[in-house]
Amino acid sequence: MRVNRWYRHLIMLALPITALSQAPPSPKSMQAVRSSEIITVDGNLSEQIWQRAGFTELTQRDPVQAVQPTERTELWLAYDDAALYIAARMYDTAPDSIVARLVRRDAFISTDDIVVYIDPYHDKRSGFFFGISAAATLYDGVLYNDDWSDNTWDGVWEGKAHIDDKGWTAEMRIPYSQLRFQASDKQVWGFNFLREIARKNERDYITYTPRNESGYVSRFIDLVGIENIDPPRRLEILPYLSTKAEYIHHSDGDPFNDGSRYSPSIGTDMKFGIGNNLTVDATINPDFGQVEVDPAVVNLSDVETFFDEKRPFFIEGSTIFNFGQGGSNNFWGFNWGNPNFFYTRRIGRAPQGSLPDNTNYSDVPSGTHILGAAKISGKLGDSWNIGSVNAITSREHADVDTSGRRFAVEVEPLSYYGIFRGQKEFDAGRQGFGFISTITARDFSDNRLRDEMNSNSFALAFDGWTFLDSSKTWVITGWTGTTYVRGNQVRLTALQRNPQHYFQRPDASHVSVDSAATHLQGYAGRFALNKQNGNFYVNAALGFIDPSFDNTDMGSVFRTDIINGHVVLGYRWNTPNEITRQISLNTAIFRSYDFGKNLIWAGYWTNGYVQFLSYHSVDWFFAYNPQAISNRRTRGGPLTLNPRGYDVGGDVSSDDRKDWIFGAGTDIQNYAQGVDHSRYFYTSIQYKPAANVSISLNPSVSLYKTSAQWVTNFDDPAAGATFGTRYIFANLNQREISASIRLDWTFTPKLSLQTYIQPLISVGEYTGLKELARPKSLDFKVYGTENTTITRDDGTYTIDPDGNGPVPSFTVSDPNFNIKSLRGSAVLRWEYMPGSTLYLVWTQQRFDDSDPGEFKFGRDMSHLFRSEPDNVFMVKLTYWTNP
């Protein structure tokens, strides 16, 4: 699994779990002093309160653990009735070597910085982090599950930095409104501090997680001295104004699209507190036009493509809804897709309803309008963490034209989405128990949609963990849950036959389609054992998803009807030697069955990782998969074989401290009988020509061949060997070239320009159309042989499966494709006041599908750039106020 650099950085900042010895004794506490003077946050440390002796007890964690830092750091904390203040002096014997790269907020690039960690609830499991670089870039986010962090939360706070002849200095002001804590005359919070020296790859902490151990927040020292402050009345209002101009290509005579459209909008986001511990985030008529476009994807499988959430309302504070992963710091998966009970992209997605068959022109909303949404998060009592999201999306209509007759049809009903999450911890986090419940309810005004969507759905699941020893080395985690879906008979029949379920499989003994059903109920769960301290580690898990499990109204699931288990053994060496800094080796065995006891996947896997003294690294993997059974290849038809094969790959990467950063990797698969023969290559290049500019290029090439690419199914009573249906396959030769190109130009810590471009060419050539000859095989009858005929005329194949026999012929559209796509966006972001932002956004998309099945790079790129673009321009202004 490839992890982006920001996530790796957060792991190194907050979750260092690979090391060589025990941490030295940490200070027990740190004192904050009440300030009677006004502190100006300018990074100069000129106030009298910073002139006293500061805190200096840091210890190096990297690159050499448990030794004194190479540079001295001095830290001060102060507070008043409104905020906590942090000041730090980072001495440096070579101030001209300080790495001060300027990037946009929360974007990591190797640079000198400091990070402050605060656990204001003092629950030793959660908290916040606030960071600032030597170039005054701000970082912030939340801590959870003791070991993990998430940077999607953006607080409203101030920070400034200043470089001088002694090193550099920093000041922060963190308002209490951005923290959550209990009312008390004397506050005791958890606290930690990190300094990073980029040129040395050095990280110095007050207290850290020793290598080969786990747990981070639970190690924090106590922050004391804060007295007689009250949790503030929390109220934040963020109204917005926006206008959008769309210039979209259109067909001549289209009555709904003349090539341009203008749409102003107004709305607001709000945040307010309920008591000291609960926070409500609400949004009315939200606008998400400033988010980056999704990448183009060519998906030939029967599994839905899932995209990351990018909308601020849904990603901020989303960690409260993480389910099934408490307690443990590692969750492996082999051929296992953990169901997600809350896939936020379901809210506001494109309308799902169909249009009349004879529609000539249409104007369909690109997304379902969110009328309003509210999110509640925080604590009940001392230990219950809770979160809830409630959203209502509008009834959407499409304007259609059928031979000159225009009218509106409903394509999405008025809908309610709700989720509630609760989690309680016991015995200082040694045990935990939680639950999650979701509901989706729809109000139809057009009964036609009742055949296409569920009327309502529910899900309820429980999770928990328990450590088996006092050192928190061995932990058992688990979850189990159930889903319930209601709808009319037409809808439920379609649901049973869709790719998540395939109840119509003719040789399946454990499922069948019930055409009279009006509900579907299923269950799922997974339990895991993890050894997470020490050089030697173990991970084992057993999971199951019932064929009737369905959470797709509110969540997501890759597949159902699976029982999956694995065992992983690993060892890591973290003592640097004359060549390497760290090495890890892992090996695993895994198997998957369906509920009919068919072995549907199995394998033996090993991988390794080496980081050299130069901070270059290499990792590799190899997997062997013995023969198994496929219950999905025929898309609801009989079983086929999965032949034996192997999968091998690896990655190399260079030192990310340099101006030029390189990476490359490959993934090669070979399976018997020509079923899968793929070659995937990628490279990554990042160049930092200046301290405030970063350019990255990530091209990839994918070459894929298979002798068993599904095309379509045809019902035919004469196909007795395959249960009355002909399952049509072909040989596929697919070639795909893609690239992700980014330019980030940060003018000041408050003003940045981000650009993203993704060109893609994907060409698929289908040959040798054929049908499955018999179940549980990969035997095919190739059309044009064995008394069959096939002819092609104007993009359509006419197939006669028995030559001059009585079986009628049928037609198949030519499945060849040549998809050329270009997607890009440019976002100018100016935070003109703390929390208040102006966005200028331009997005462009181009598409071309000419010359299906024929790959010619120069011609295809020429056609792509000559295609008519869709351009969207947007201006959005937000204003943050804290009345």
C-alpha positions, -999 to +999 in steps of 0.1 A: +000+000+000+014+034-010+011+061+016+013+098+006+041+119+021+018+140+043+005+108+060+041+096+064+050+129+080+022+127+105+032+092+114+067+105+120+054+135+139+028+119+161+030+082+157+066+070+157+063+033+163+096+019+150+127+023+173+155+007+192+154+014+229+133+027+258+128+064+260+146+081+289+126+094+318+104+123+307+097+154+327+066+149+348+050+183+340+053+217+324+042+249+339+021+276+321+022+311+335-007+336+335+002+367+315-008+402+326+005+419+295-008+419+259+011+394+238+016+403+202+020+373+180+048+383+157+075+357+163+099+382+179+096+371+216+098+407+228+073+404+257+085+404+292+069+370+300+093+353+275+124+367+292+124+342+320+142+308+318+124+285+295+118+247+293+147+229+276+143+192+284+140+177+250+154+143+238+164+132+204+143+104+189+157+105+153+181+098+139+197+086+171+173+077+198+176+087+235+205+111+231+207+149+236+195+171+207+223+185+185+207+220+188+193+237+219+156+245+221+139+268+247+101+267+252+077+289+272+039+286+278+016+314+290-021+320+291-048+346+298-086+344+300-090+338+262-061+318+249-030+297+254+003+311+241+034+292+231+068+307+224+099+288+213+135+297+206+152+272+182+189+278+185+210+268+155+248+269+152+244+273+114+214+296+110+222+300+073+214+263+069+179+265+084+154+250+059+125+274+056+103+263+027+070+280+023+040+259+014+003+262+018-013+253+051-012+217+061+009+207+031+041+189+042+075+194+026+107+188+044+114+219+064+124+231+099+093+232+121+079+228+156+047+210+166+027+214+199+005+186+210-023+191+235-047+167+252-071+191+269-095+164+280-066+146+296-081+113+284-047+101+272-063+090+239-071+121+219-061+157+214-050+184+189-017+194+173-006+229+161+026+233+141+045+261+125+075+260+101+104+284+100+087+299+070+055+305+091+034+278+074+008+265+098-002+229+104-030+216+126-052+186+132-065+161+157-051+131+175-071+099+182-068+063+191-037+072+211-015+066+180-031+082+150-035+117+136-056+135+111-049+169+095-083+176+080-094+198+110-085+234+105-086+256+136-087+294+138-055+304+155-024+325+149+013+317+145+043+336+133+080+327+129+112+347+126+147+338+115+177+356+131+214+351+137+208+327+167+184+304+148+147+310+146+118+318+169+080+311+168+049+323+187+014+308+187-019+320+201-045+292+204-079+305+215-097+283+240-126+283+215-105+259+194-100+235+223-125+213+242-120+209+279-139+204+312-148+233+335-124+232+365-106+257+387-073+241+379-068+226+345-045+196+339-039+189+302-016+164+284+012+181+265+041+173+242+064+193+219+084+184+188+112+202+169+123+191+135+157+200+120+152+192+083+188+191+071+197+165+098+164+146+097+164+152+134+133+150+156+135+161+192+106+156+217+097+162+253+084+126+253+082+102+224+072+067+215+103+045+215+109+024+184+092-010+184+065+003+208+031+019+205+011+046+222+017+083+219-009+105+235-008+083+266+028+093+271+022+131+273+035+150+303+011+171+323+005+208+315-003+225+348-006+261+360-037+271+340-062+283+366-095+301+368-104+300+331-138+291+318-146+271+287-158+298+263-191+302+247-184+287+214-201+303+184-185+307+150-204+318+119-190+315+084-213+330+057-203+327+021-211+344-012-202+327-045-208+329-082-201+304-108-198+307-146-200+275-167-190+273-203-199+238-214-199+222-249-234+214-262-252+198-291-269+220-317-305+223-310-302+215-273-329+236-257-314+234-222-278+243-229-266+272-250-230+268-239-231+291-208-247+292-174-243+316-144-253+307-109-249+329-078-252+313-044-253+322-007-251+301+024-235+298+058-217+274+080-220+276+118-203+261+148-216+264+183-211+247+216-237+228+237-223+230+272-186+225+276-181+192+257-204+191+226-200+211+194-225+215+166-214+221+130-242+232+108-244+242+071-272+258+052-270+256+014-234+245+014-211+252-016-181+230-024-169+246-056-134+251-043-126+214-040-103+197-064-118+177-093-118+139-090-093+120-112-106+102-143-108+064-140-116+037-165-133+009-145-140-024-163-147-043-131-180-048-113-168-030-082-177+007-077-150+033-078-147+051-045-132+086-043-118+104-013-140+130+004-127+166-002-156+187+011-146+206+043-178+201+062-176+163+059-138+158+064-134+180+095-138+160+126-145+128+106-122+107+129-150+104+154-168+082+128-139+058+124-153+024+132-139-010+141-103+002+145-099+013+181-071+001+203-049-015+176-023+004+156-023-019+126-050-035+104-039-057+076-062-068+049-057-095+022-085-097-004-107-080+023-125-047+019-138-035+052-173-021+049-175+016+055-207+024+074-204+062+065-192+070+030-199+107+030-198+109-008-233+094-008-247+127+005-250+151-024-241+126-051-254+128-086-291+119-090-297+082-094-331+082-112-335+073-148-348+093-177-376+084-202-364+060-229-372+084-257-353+114-243-336+135-269-321+162-247-319+166-210-307+189-183-298+168-152-283+183-120-247+173-116-253+167-079-281+165-054-285+198-035-279+196+002-306+217+018-289+216+052-267+194+074-256+194+110-229+175+128-226+170+166-194+158+182-177+158+215-180+140+249-208+129+271-196+127+307-159+118+311-155+089+286-183+087+260-171+101+226-201+108+204-207+121+169-238+125+147-245+138+112-279+147+099-285+159+064-314+166+041-310+166+003-336+182-020-360+166-044-342+170-078-358+172-112-343+169-147-357+188-177-361+165-207-371+170-243-388+141-261-393+150-298-400+186-290-421+180-259-405+194-228-413+184-192-396+178-159-391+143-143-381+135-108-346+120-107-339+121-069-364+121-041-363+142-010-339+123+013-327+122+048-293+108+059-285+102+096-256+087+114-249+083+151-216+072+166-207+065+202-176+051+218-167+046+255-132+038+269-125+020+301-095+016+324-073+043+308-080+031+273-072-006+279-107-015+268-133+002+246-168-003+234-187+015+207-216+015+183-226+031+150-261+034+135-272+049+102-305+056+085-315+067+050-351+076+043-366+088+010-399+105+002-410+097-034-434+120-053-428+099-085-436+063-079-414+054-109-384+059-086-396+033-061-385+007-087-350+022-088-341+031-052-346+017-017-373+034+003-352+033+035-323+015+050-308+010+085-275-002+099-264-010+134-230-022+144-208-026+176-171-025+180-145-027+207-111-037+219-093-051+249-056-053+257-044-086+270-015-074+290-004-045+311+023-033+286-004-030+258+015-053+236-013-077+226-047-064+217-079-079+204-102-057+183-135-066+166-168-054+153-200-069+141-232-054+127-264-058+107-281-040+079-318-038+069-331-024+035-367-019+025-382-013-009-409-026-033-406-059-050-391-046-083-364-027-064-355-055-040-353-080-069-329-057-087-309-052-054-305-090-051-292-092-086-268-062-085-229-067-083-228-065-045-250-096-042-255-117-074-282-139-059-291-151-094-260-173-096-274-205-111-250-229-094-250-212-060-267-234-033-267-207-006-285-178-023-314-173-047-335-144-059-368-139-040-389-118-064-415-113-036-391-098-011-396-063+002-367-062+025-331-075+027-313-081+060-276-091+064-247-092+089-210-088+089-180-086+113-143-089+118-121-098+147-083-093+148-053-100+171-024-077+170+010-077+187+022-041+184+053-038+206+087-053+200+108-063+171+087-093+163+051-086+156+019-106+147-013-097+131-042-121+125-078-115+115-110-133+106-139-115+088-172-123+072-198-104+052-231-121+047-245-123+011-275-102+022-254-074+038-261-040+022-250-007+035-247+012+002-273+038+009-251+055+035-219+035+033-198+014+010-187-022+006-165-037-021-182-071-021-203-094+001-206-132+005-170-136+018-153-153+048-117-141+049-088-147+072-050-141+074-020-144+096+010-120+093+044-125+110+070-098+108+103-086+122+120-052+122+156-041+128+158-005+138+194-002+150+213+017+124+244+000+111+271+011+085+245+007+057+209+009+068+187+027+093+159+002+094+148-030+079+115-049+081+104-082+067+069-097+067+053-129+055+016-138+054-009-165+045-045-157+036-076-174+023-111-164+013-143-185+009-178-176+000-208-188+021-212-217-003-177-230+009-160-222-024-124-212-021-125-179-040-089-166-032-058-177-014-022-168-013+012-166+003+028-132+005+060-116+016+075-082+015+104-061+028+115-026+034+149-011+038+159+025+046+195+033+040+217+058+059+212+082+030+174+081+036+169+065+002+146+035+006+134+004-013+105-020-006+093-050-025+066-077-023+058-111-038+026-131-037+017-165-050-019-174-055-029-210-060-059-221-081-093-210-067-128-203-079-143-170-092-179-164-083-180-129-099-163-132-134-196-141-151-214-111-135-241-132-118-236-164-137-219-198-129-186-203-112-153-202-132-117-209-123-092-185-109-059-201-122-027-200-102-004-171-106+019-146-090+021-109-083+054-091-077+064-055-074+084-029-056+092+008-051+123+029-046+124+065-033+150+091-027+158+115+002+129+139+005+151+166+020+166+174-014+154+198-040+149+169-064+129+139-051+125+107-072+105+076-069+096+047-091+078+014-088+063-015-107+036-042-102+037-073-124+010-100-125+011-133-144-017-159-141-020-192-159-042-196-190-037-160-199-064-148-175-043-119-162-011-106-176-004-071-164+025-047-162+022-014-142+050+011-140+050+045-123+075+072-114+073+103-093+094+134-097+092+164-074+113+195-079+115+225-055+131+253-076+125+278-048+116+278-012+080+286-021+075+266-053+069+228-057+064+210-090+055+173-091+050+149-120+036+114-115+033+095-148+022+059-150+019+032-177-004+002-174-004-027-199-030-054-193-040-085-212-065-111-204-082-140-222-113-138-201-127-103-201-165-103-195-185-085-222-222-093-217-248-120-209-277-132-231-306-153-220-310-183-243-329-215-232-308-234-257-276-228-237-282-257-214-246-262-204-246-228-188-280-228-172-299-210-201-277-180-205-248-173-228-219-156-210-199-136-235-162-130-231-133-117-252-096-113-252-087-078-240-055-058-247-057-026-226-031+001-226-033+031-203-011+062-199-018+087-172-001+114-152-008+136-122+009+170-125+009+196-097+023+230-092+021+246-058+032+282-055+029+298-021+033+336-021+028+341+016+016+318+044-019+332+037-018+333-002-013+302-024-019+289-058-025+252-064-028+237-099-036+201-108-037+185-142-045+148-151-042+137-187-053+101-194-054+078-224-070+044-220-074+021-250-091-013-250-090-037-279-114-067-277-108-097-300-119-133-302-155-130-289-165-163-272-188-178-247-182-198-215-184-235-224-191-250-190-192-239-153-161-242-130-138-239-159-121-214-182-131-233-213-147-212-241-163-217-274-148-191-297-173-176-322-164-184-358-154-219-348-173-251-339-203-244-361-207-208-350-205-176-371-197-140-363-198-110-386-191-073-379-209-044-395-208-008-385-197-013-349-220-043-342-212-080-341-239-105-353-233-139-337-250-172-346-242-197-318-252-228-338-246-219-375-276-232-395-293-246-364-326-234-348-310-210-323-316-174-333-286-151-338-280-121-315-259-089-317-232-075-295-220-039-297-183-035-304-168-031-269-136-014-281-129+019-265-104+048-267-110+071-238-090+104-237-095+127-208-079+158-194-090+172-161-075+202-143-081+228-117-064+259-104-073+273-070-060+307-057-066+308-020-062+339+002-068+338+039-073+376+043-083+372+079-080+343+103-107+318+092-119+341+063-109+331+028-113+342-008-112+315-035-107+320-072-112+287-090-109+275-126-116+239-136-114+225-171-124+191-185-118+177-220-130+143-234-127+124-266-135+088-275-127+086-312-107+057-328-119+030-304-094+001-300-066+019-317-037+032-297-015+059-312-001+083-286+006+113-308-027+112-326-047+106-294-030+135-276-037+157-306-074+147-305-076+153-268-062+189-270-084+197-300-115+186-282-139+212-270-133+220-233-157+225-205-147+255-184-160+265-150-150+296-132-159+304-096-154+331-070-162+324-034-158+347-004-161+334+032-161+355+063-154+340+097-168+357+128-168+347+165-195+370+180 
